[in-house]
Amino acid sequence: KENRELESLSHIVAELQRLQTHGILEEELEEVRSEYLRFIDTQQRHSAQLDPSYFTDCAMDAFYEDLLLLDFDKATALKRNIAENLTLERVHSMLDAYAPIPNSHVCLALPLAANADRIHQGELEAAWTSGIESAHTPPTRTPSPPLAPVELPAGTVDMETETCPHTGAETLTFSNGIRVTLYPMEDAPDHIRMKAMAKGGHACLSEPDSNAAVLANAWLAWAGIGGCRRQTLEKLLNGKEVSLERQIGATKRSIKGQCKMEELDEFLGLLHLLFSYKEEDEELFYFVQQRTAEFRKDLHRSPSRLFQYAVQALNSSGSPIMQELRTSDILGCRYENVQELAHAAFSRAADFHFTFSGDFDPDLIKPLLAEYLGKLPTRDESQRWAALSEEPQFPTHITTQSLEAGIDAKARLQISFPAPKDFEHRSLVERGLCAQILKKRLLQKLRFEDGVTYSVGVGLQYFLRPLSDYGTMGISLVCAPEDIDAVERSIIEALNELISEGCTESELEEVRQSWLIERARERSYAQKASNALTQYQMNHWDPSDHASVEDWAKELTLADVKQHLAVLLPLDNYTVMRQVPEARTDGA
C-alpha cells in the first residue's frame, strides 16, 4: 500500500550497505554477546533438570549433531568459547564475505488483487539506488529514554505473617492489603520465580471496554514498563536475567517474572513501576492496533487458527466471550480508552496474590518486599472486574460442523464433551488421570488397529475457571482427509467400549505411575511450584490437599475410573468439528 514495500526495501538496503561499509559498533556486539551467553546459560541450567532420554530423542535433529550433542556440557563449552572470543574484526570479515550488496537477489511478494498497485522495474531499481546512496553515514545509536524513577514513600510498613503447616509456605499480609506467599526451595536453581493473579479480565467488562481491554493486552506486551518499551528495557537491564510480563486474560489478570537473588532489588523496582506508573505511548498504540487488525484480516490464511476459533464458537453456542475480535472492533478502539483500561487492570495491587518460589532465604527478602510492595498505593477498582458479562453455554445435543480451510493434505477433527460442573479438587485430579487413560486407549486403537500414525490429544479444560463453571473434555486429532470418517467412527467405538467395560488394571497403573513421576519432578521446578500455589489461592482449595494429592492418585480404582468416564463422556451430548482442505478448482 502506498509504496510502503519500496520504502521498506530502501531502508533494508541502506542498513545492509551501512553494515558492510562501516561495520557494527562495539556496544552492539556486546549486547548480542551478553544476550547469547545468557541464553546458553539458561539452556545448560534447564538441561540439568531434563531426563537423559531427552537428548537421545532430539540428537538426530540437532544442529550440533556432529559436535556430540549427547555430551551437552562439551557442546555448550564450545559455543561459549566462540561467543566470548568473537571480535569486531571477525564480524566485519564475515559481513564482507556473506552480505555482498552488489551480488544480491531480491524477491517481493505482492498482492494478486486485480486492482493492486504494480511495482515497476524502474521503481524497484530507484528504491535500491536510494538505499545505497543513503548509507554513506556511519551507524549511530539513539540514546535510550530513561526508566521512570521508583518513588517510595517514607515510613515503615506493618506486616502480618502466617505459615501453612501443610505446604511450608509463609504468607505475608501488608497494611495496604497486598498478600505475598513465600515458598523457598532448597534444591531449586538460583532463580526466584514470581507469579501473581487477580480475578477479572476482559470478559468481565461490557463493550466497548471489553474490546479495548483485549487491545490493551497487546499494547502492554510491547509497551514495557516505566516508560520504556520492551526492547529498550532489555538494553537498560544490560544482560541481567530479569524478566517481567503481564497479561489481561478473559477472566483473570496475571503477572509473572523471574530474577536472580542479587537482582531482586531491580526486579521489585520494576514490579513497583508496573503498578504505579501509567504508560503513555500513543505512537506504539497505533502500530499495535494496525498490526493486530492486519493479523485478523489474514486469519483465513491459518487453517489451524480458523479451526481453533470454530471449535470455540461451536462449544460455547456462539458466546461473544469465546470469539476473536473482528477487524472493525480493533480499529474502533480509541487510544485514551485502551490506555485507561491498561492502567486500571494493574493499578490496584491488592487485587493480586503474589507468590515467590525458588532458592532464597525468606528473612532476606522480606524487607525488600515490604519496601516495594508494602508501600504501593491502593485504589478501589476491584468492582470493575467483578463479574462475567455473559456465561458461555455448551450445546445440549449432538452437533456436527465442517470447515473447509487450507490446501495441505490433512484434516483436523475435534470431538468435545461438556465438562462436569464440579470444581472439587480431588475430582479434578482424578478426572485428569482418566483423560490420560482415554488418550492411551485411543492411541493404541487408532495406531495399531486402524493404522493411523498421527498424534492424538485428549484434554480436560476449564476455559474460564474460576469465575465460571464452563469447561470441555476434548479429543483432537490430525489425519489424512480420506480417513476422517473412519477415524471418527473408531473414536466413538472406543468411547463406547471404555464406558461400558472400563479400563484395564495395567492401563490404570501405567498412567498412575507416569503421573506420580511427573508430580515428583514438578516439586523441583520453582515455576511449577509457583503455578500450583497460585491455583490453590485462586480456587480457594484447602492447603491440606497439598499433601494428599499423591494419595488420591494412588487410591483411584477401576470402578472410580468407569464412573468418571461415564460423566465425562455423555454420548448423547457432544460436538464434532471437522476441517478438510479447500476444494481445488485448478486441477491440482
C-alpha positions in Angstrom: 0.0 0.0 0.0 1.2 3.5 -0.9 4.6 2.0 -2.0 5.5 1.0 1.6 7.2 -2.1 0.2 9.6 0.2 -1.7 10.3 2.4 1.3 11.0 -0.7 3.4 13.3 -2.1 0.8 15.2 1.1 0.6 15.7 1.1 4.4 16.8 -2.5 4.4 19.3 -1.9 1.6 20.7 1.1 3.4 21.2 -0.8 6.6 23.0 -3.7 4.8 25.2 -1.3 2.9 25.9 0.6 6.1 26.9 -2.6 7.9 29.2 -3.6 5.1 30.8 -0.2 4.7 31.1 0.9 8.4 30.7 -2.3 10.3 28.9 -2.5 13.7 29.5 -0.7 17.0 31.3 -2.3 19.9 28.3 -1.8 22.1 26.1 -3.7 19.6 28.4 -6.7 19.7 28.5 -6.7 23.5 24.7 -6.6 23.7 24.4 -9.6 21.4 27.2 -11.4 23.1 25.7 -11.0 26.6 22.2 -12.0 25.3 23.6 -15.1 23.7 25.7 -16.1 26.8 22.6 -15.7 28.9 20.7 -17.9 26.6 23.2 -20.8 26.7 23.4 -20.4 30.5 19.7 -20.9 30.7 19.9 -23.8 28.3 22.5 -25.5 30.4 20.6 -24.9 33.6 17.5 -26.5 32.2 19.4 -29.4 30.8 20.4 -30.5 34.3 16.7 -31.0 35.1 15.8 -33.0 32.0 15.7 -36.7 31.6 18.7 -38.1 29.7 16.4 -39.6 27.1 15.5 -36.0 26.0 18.9 -35.6 24.4 18.7 -39.0 22.8 15.3 -38.1 21.2 16.5 -34.8 19.8 20.0 -35.8 18.8 19.2 -36.5 15.2 17.5 -33.1 14.7 20.2 -31.1 16.4 22.3 -28.5 14.6 25.3 -29.7 16.5 24.9 -33.3 15.7 28.5 -33.6 14.6 29.7 -31.9 17.8 28.5 -34.7 20.1 25.2 -33.3 21.4 25.0 -36.2 23.9 27.9 -34.5 25.6 25.8 -31.4 26.3 28.4 -29.7 28.5 31.1 -30.1 25.8 28.8 -28.6 23.2 27.9 -25.7 25.5 31.6 -25.0 26.3 32.3 -24.8 22.6 29.5 -22.3 21.9 30.5 -20.3 24.9 34.1 -20.1 23.7 33.0 -18.9 20.3 30.8 -16.2 21.7 33.4 -14.9 24.2 36.1 -14.7 21.6 34.1 -13.1 18.8 35.8 -9.8 17.8 34.7 -6.8 15.7 37.3 -7.7 13.1 35.8 -11.2 12.7 32.3 -9.8 12.4 33.3 -7.4 9.7 35.2 -10.0 7.7 32.1 -12.2 7.8 29.9 -9.3 6.7 32.2 -8.8 3.7 32.0 -12.4 2.8 28.3 -13.1 3.4 26.5 -9.9 2.7 27.8 -8.6 -0.7 25.2 -6.0 -1.7 26.2 -5.9 -5.5 25.5 -9.6 -5.8 22.1 -9.9 -4.1 18.8 -11.2 -5.3 15.5 -9.5 -4.3 12.1 -11.2 -4.3 9.0 -9.2 -3.4 5.7 -10.9 -2.6 2.9 -8.7 -3.8 -0.9 -9.0 -3.5 -2.7 -10.6 -6.5 -5.8 -8.5 -6.3 -7.0 -7.1 -9.7 -6.7 -3.5 -8.6 -3.4 -4.0 -6.7 -0.8 -1.3 -7.5 2.0 -2.7 -9.6 5.7 -2.0 -8.8 7.6 -1.5 -12.0 11.2 -2.4 -12.6 12.3 1.2 -12.7 10.7 1.9 -9.2 12.5 -1.1 -7.8 15.8 0.0 -9.1 15.2 3.5 -7.8 14.5 2.2 -4.3 17.6 0.1 -4.4 19.8 3.0 -5.5 18.2 5.3 -2.9 19.1 2.8 -0.2 22.7 2.5 -1.4 23.2 6.3 -1.5 21.7 6.9 1.9 24.1 4.5 3.6 27.2 6.8 3.4 26.9 8.0 7.1 28.3 5.7 9.8 25.8 4.0 12.1 24.8 5.9 15.3 22.9 4.8 18.4 19.9 6.9 19.6 20.1 7.3 23.4 17.6 5.2 25.2 14.9 7.0 27.2 15.5 6.8 30.9 13.4 4.4 33.1 10.9 6.3 35.3 12.2 6.7 38.8 10.8 4.5 41.6 9.3 6.8 44.2 8.9 5.1 47.6 7.2 7.0 50.4 9.0 7.2 53.7 8.0 5.3 56.8 7.6 1.7 57.9 5.2 -1.0 56.8 3.1 -3.2 59.1 3.2 -6.9 58.2 1.4 -10.0 59.4 2.8 -13.5 58.8 1.2 -16.9 58.7 2.8 -20.2 57.9 0.9 -23.1 56.3 1.7 -26.3 58.1 0.8 -28.4 55.0 2.9 -26.7 52.4 5.5 -24.9 54.5 4.7 -21.7 52.6 4.7 -18.4 54.5 2.1 -15.7 53.6 2.8 -12.0 54.3 -0.1 -9.5 54.5 0.9 -5.9 54.4 -1.1 -3.0 55.7 -2.1 -1.9 52.2 -3.9 -5.3 51.7 -1.3 -6.9 49.5 -0.6 -10.6 50.2 2.6 -12.4 49.3 3.3 -16.1 49.7 6.9 -17.3 50.0 7.9 -20.8 49.0 11.6 -21.4 49.4 13.0 -24.5 47.6 16.5 -25.7 48.6 17.1 -27.8 45.5 15.8 -25.2 43.0 18.1 -23.4 40.6 19.4 -20.0 41.7 16.4 -18.1 40.3 13.4 -16.6 42.1 10.1 -17.1 40.3 7.2 -14.7 40.8 3.6 -15.2 39.8 0.6 -13.0 40.7 -3.0 -13.4 39.7 -6.3 -11.5 40.2 -9.8 -12.3 39.2 -11.4 -10.3 36.4 -10.4 -9.9 32.8 -11.8 -8.5 29.5 -14.8 -10.9 29.5 -16.0 -9.2 32.8 -16.4 -5.9 31.0 -19.2 -4.6 28.8 -18.5 -3.4 25.3 -16.6 -1.3 24.2 -14.4 -1.7 27.3 -14.1 -5.4 26.6 -12.7 -4.8 23.1 -10.4 -2.1 24.5 -9.1 -4.4 27.2 -8.2 -7.1 24.6 -6.2 -4.5 22.6 -4.7 -3.1 25.8 -3.3 -6.6 26.5 -1.4 -6.5 23.1 -0.3 -2.9 23.7 1.1 -3.7 27.2 3.2 -6.6 25.7 5.1 -4.0 23.6 4.9 -1.0 25.9 7.3 -2.4 28.5 7.4 -0.9 32.0 8.2 2.6 33.4 8.0 4.4 30.1 10.5 2.1 28.3 9.4 -0.1 25.5 10.2 -3.8 25.8 13.3 -3.8 23.7 14.7 -0.6 25.3 14.1 -2.1 28.8 16.1 -5.2 27.8 19.0 -2.9 26.8 18.8 -0.9 30.1 19.0 -4.1 32.1 22.3 -4.8 30.3 22.3 -8.6 30.4 20.7 -9.1 33.7 18.4 -12.1 34.0 15.4 -10.0 35.0 12.1 -10.6 33.2 8.6 -9.3 34.0 5.4 -9.5 31.9 1.7 -9.0 32.4 -1.5 -10.2 30.7 -5.2 -9.4 30.7 -7.0 -12.7 30.1 -10.7 -13.5 29.7 -11.4 -13.7 33.4 -8.2 -13.1 35.2 -5.2 -10.7 35.1 -1.7 -12.2 35.7 1.9 -11.1 36.1 4.9 -13.4 36.0 8.6 -12.9 36.2 12.0 -14.1 37.4 15.4 -12.9 38.5 18.5 -13.9 40.4 18.7 -13.2 44.1 21.3 -10.5 43.6 18.9 -8.8 41.1 15.8 -8.8 43.3 16.1 -5.1 44.1 15.9 -4.2 40.4 13.1 -6.7 39.8 10.9 -5.4 42.6 11.6 -1.8 41.4 10.1 -2.8 38.0 7.2 -4.5 39.7 6.5 -1.3 41.7 6.5 0.7 38.5 4.2 -1.8 36.8 1.5 -0.8 39.3 2.4 2.9 40.0 3.4 4.2 36.5 0.7 5.0 33.9 2.2 4.0 30.5 1.9 6.6 27.7 2.8 5.7 24.1 0.3 6.7 21.5 2.6 6.1 18.6 3.0 2.5 19.8 -0.7 2.1 20.2 -1.4 2.9 16.6 1.3 0.5 15.5 -0.1 -2.3 17.6 -3.7 -1.5 16.5 -2.8 -1.7 12.9 -0.6 -4.8 13.4 -3.4 -6.6 15.2 -6.0 -5.6 12.6 -3.8 -6.9 9.8 -3.3 -10.2 11.7 -7.1 -10.6 12.0 -7.6 -9.9 8.3 -5.0 -12.6 7.4 -6.7 -15.1 9.7 -8.1 -17.1 6.8 -4.5 -18.0 5.8 -4.1 -20.0 9.0 -6.3 -23.1 8.9 -5.2 -24.3 12.4 -6.3 -21.0 14.0 -9.5 -20.9 12.0 -10.2 -24.4 13.2 -9.5 -23.4 16.8 -11.9 -20.4 16.7 -14.6 -22.5 15.0 -14.3 -25.1 17.8 -14.6 -22.4 20.5 -17.6 -20.9 18.8 -19.4 -24.2 18.4 -18.7 -25.3 22.0 -19.9 -22.0 23.5 -23.0 -21.7 21.4 -21.5 -18.6 19.8 -20.8 -16.8 23.1 -19.0 -13.4 22.4 -16.6 -14.2 25.3 -15.1 -17.0 23.3 -14.8 -15.2 20.0 -11.9 -13.3 18.4 -12.3 -9.6 17.8 -13.4 -8.5 14.4 -11.1 -6.1 12.5 -13.8 -3.4 12.9 -13.7 -3.9 16.7 -10.0 -3.4 16.8 -9.9 -0.3 14.5 -12.8 1.2 16.5 -10.8 1.3 19.8 -9.6 4.7 21.0 -6.1 5.3 22.5 -7.5 7.0 25.6 -9.8 4.2 26.4 -7.2 1.5 25.8 -4.6 3.4 27.9 -7.1 3.8 30.8 -8.1 0.1 30.7 -4.5 -1.0 30.6 -3.7 1.1 33.7 -6.9 0.1 35.6 -6.1 -3.6 35.1 -2.9 -3.3 37.1 -3.4 -0.2 39.2 -4.7 -1.9 42.3 -2.0 -4.4 43.6 -4.3 -5.5 46.5 -6.4 -7.4 43.9 -3.4 -9.7 43.3 -2.0 -12.5 45.4 1.8 -12.8 44.8 3.8 -16.0 45.0 7.6 -16.1 45.2 9.3 -19.5 44.8 12.9 -20.6 44.4 16.2 -20.7 46.1 16.1 -17.8 48.6 16.1 -17.0 52.3 12.7 -15.6 53.3 14.2 -13.4 56.0 16.5 -11.7 53.5 13.8 -10.8 51.0 11.0 -9.7 53.4 12.4 -6.2 54.0 12.6 -5.7 50.2 9.1 -6.9 49.7 7.8 -4.6 52.4 9.6 -1.6 50.8 8.5 -2.1 47.2 5.1 -3.9 47.6 4.0 -2.8 51.0 4.3 0.8 50.0 2.3 0.6 46.8 -0.8 2.9 46.9 -4.2 1.1 46.8 -7.2 2.1 44.6 -10.7 0.7 44.9 -11.3 -0.5 41.4 -11.9 -4.2 42.0 -15.6 -4.0 41.4 -14.9 -3.0 37.7 -13.7 -6.6 37.1 -16.2 -8.3 39.4 -18.4 -10.5 37.2 -18.7 -12.1 33.7 -20.9 -10.2 31.2 -22.3 -13.4 29.8 -21.8 -17.1 30.5 -21.0 -19.4 27.6 -23.2 -22.4 27.2 -22.3 -25.8 25.7 -24.8 -27.3 23.2 -27.4 -29.7 24.7 -27.3 -32.3 21.9 -25.0 -33.9 19.4 -23.8 -31.2 17.0 -21.6 -31.6 13.9 -20.0 -28.9 11.8 -17.5 -28.9 8.9 -15.0 -26.3 7.8 -13.0 -26.1 4.5 -9.7 -24.4 5.0 -6.2 -24.7 3.7 -4.7 -26.7 0.9 -2.5 -29.1 2.9 -3.5 -32.8 2.5 -4.5 -33.2 6.1 -7.7 -33.0 8.1 -8.4 -31.9 11.7 -11.0 -33.5 14.0 -12.2 -32.3 17.4 -14.8 -34.1 19.5 -15.8 -32.2 22.6 -18.0 -33.0 25.6 -19.3 -30.7 28.3 -17.1 -30.9 31.4 -18.8 -31.6 34.7 -19.7 -28.5 36.7 -17.7 -29.6 39.8 -14.5 -28.0 40.9 -13.8 -30.1 43.9 -10.0 -30.6 44.0 -10.0 -34.4 44.2 -12.4 -34.8 41.4 -10.2 -32.6 39.1 -7.2 -34.7 39.9 -9.0 -38.0 39.2 -10.5 -36.7 36.0 -7.1 -35.7 34.8 -5.9 -39.2 35.2 -9.0 -40.5 33.4 -8.2 -38.2 30.5 -4.7 -39.8 30.2 -6.2 -43.3 30.3 -8.6 -42.3 27.4 -5.6 -40.9 25.4 -3.7 -44.1 25.9 -6.6 -46.2 24.7 -7.2 -44.1 21.7 -3.6 -44.1 20.7 -3.5 -47.9 20.9 -6.7 -48.3 18.9 -6.0 -45.8 16.2 -2.4 -46.6 15.6 -2.4 -50.3 15.8 -5.9 -51.3 14.7 -6.6 -48.6 12.1 -3.1 -47.9 11.0 -3.3 -44.2 11.8 0.1 -42.8 12.7 -1.0 -39.2 13.6 -0.9 -37.9 17.2 -3.9 -37.8 19.4 -4.6 -35.2 22.1 -7.0 -35.5 25.0 -7.6 -32.6 27.3 -9.8 -31.6 30.2 -10.0 -27.8 30.1 -12.0 -25.3 32.1 -11.7 -22.2 30.0 -12.9 -19.6 32.4 -12.1 -21.0 35.8 -12.6 -20.0 38.5 -15.2 -17.4 37.7 -17.3 -19.7 35.6 -18.3 -23.4 35.7 -17.8 -23.8 31.9 -15.4 -26.3 30.5 -14.9 -29.1 28.0 -13.4 -32.5 27.6 -11.8 -32.6 24.2 -10.3 -35.2 21.8 -8.3 -33.8 19.0 -6.6 -35.5 16.1 -5.0 -34.8 12.7 -5.3 -37.4 10.0 -5.5 -37.8 6.2 -8.7 -36.3 4.7 -9.8 -39.6 3.3 -9.5 -41.2 6.7 -11.5 -38.7 8.8 -14.9 -40.6 8.6 -13.3 -43.9 9.7 -11.3 -42.2 12.4 -14.4 -40.6 13.9 -16.2 -43.9 13.9 -13.3 -45.6 15.6 -13.2 -42.9 18.3 -16.9 -43.3 19.1 -16.5 -47.1 19.2 -13.5 -46.8 21.6 -15.5 -44.5 23.8 -18.5 -46.9 24.0 -16.2 -49.7 24.8 -14.3 -47.8 27.5 -17.5 -46.5 29.1 -19.2 -50.0 29.2 -16.2 -52.1 30.1 -13.9 -49.6 31.9 -10.1 -49.6 31.6 -7.7 -52.4 32.5 -5.6 -52.6 35.6 -2.4 -52.3 33.6 -3.7 -49.1 31.9 -4.6 -47.5 35.2 -1.3 -48.4 36.8 0.8 -47.2 33.9 -0.9 -43.8 33.8 -0.8 -43.6 37.6 3.0 -44.2 37.8 3.7 -41.7 35.0 1.6 -39.1 36.7 3.4 -39.7 40.1 6.8 -39.4 38.4 5.8 -36.1 36.7 4.4 -34.8 40.0 7.7 -35.5 41.8 9.6 -33.6 39.1 7.3 -30.6 39.4 8.2 -30.2 43.0 11.8 -29.3 42.0 10.7 -26.6 39.5 10.2 -23.2 41.1 7.9 -22.1 38.3 5.6 -25.1 38.5 5.6 -24.8 42.3 4.6 -21.2 42.0 1.8 -22.1 39.5 0.5 -24.8 41.8 0.3 -22.4 44.8 -1.4 -19.8 42.7 -4.1 -22.4 41.7 -4.7 -23.1 45.4 -5.3 -19.4 46.0 -7.5 -18.7 43.0 -9.7 -21.8 43.5 -9.8 -21.5 47.4 -8.6 -25.1 47.7 -7.7 -26.3 51.2 -3.9 -26.2 51.7 -4.1 -29.6 53.4 -4.8 -31.0 49.9 -1.1 -30.4 49.1 0.0 -33.5 51.0 -3.0 -35.6 49.8 -2.8 -35.3 46.0 -0.5 -38.2 45.5 -2.7 -40.3 47.8 -5.7 -39.5 45.7 -3.9 -40.8 42.6 -2.8 -44.0 44.4 -6.4 -44.6 45.7 -8.1 -44.3 42.3 -9.8 -47.6 41.5 -11.1 -49.2 38.3 -14.6 -48.5 39.5 -13.8 -44.8 40.0 -12.4 -44.6 36.5 -15.5 -46.1 35.0 -17.8 -43.8 37.0 -15.8 -40.7 36.0 -15.7 -41.7 32.3 -19.5 -42.1 32.2 -19.8 -38.5 33.5 -17.0 -37.1 31.3 -18.2 -38.7 28.0 -22.0 -38.3 27.6 -22.5 -39.9 24.2 -25.9 -38.2 23.8 -24.3 -34.7 24.1 -21.2 -33.8 22.3 -19.9 -31.7 19.4 -17.8 -32.7 16.3 -15.8 -30.1 14.4 -14.2 -31.3 11.2 -11.7 -29.4 9.0 -10.8 -30.6 5.5 -8.8 -28.9 2.7 -10.5 -26.5 0.4 -11.8 -27.9 -2.8 -9.3 -27.1 -5.6 -10.6 -25.8 -9.0 -7.2 -25.7 -10.8 -7.0 -29.5 -11.2 -4.2 -29.9 -8.7 
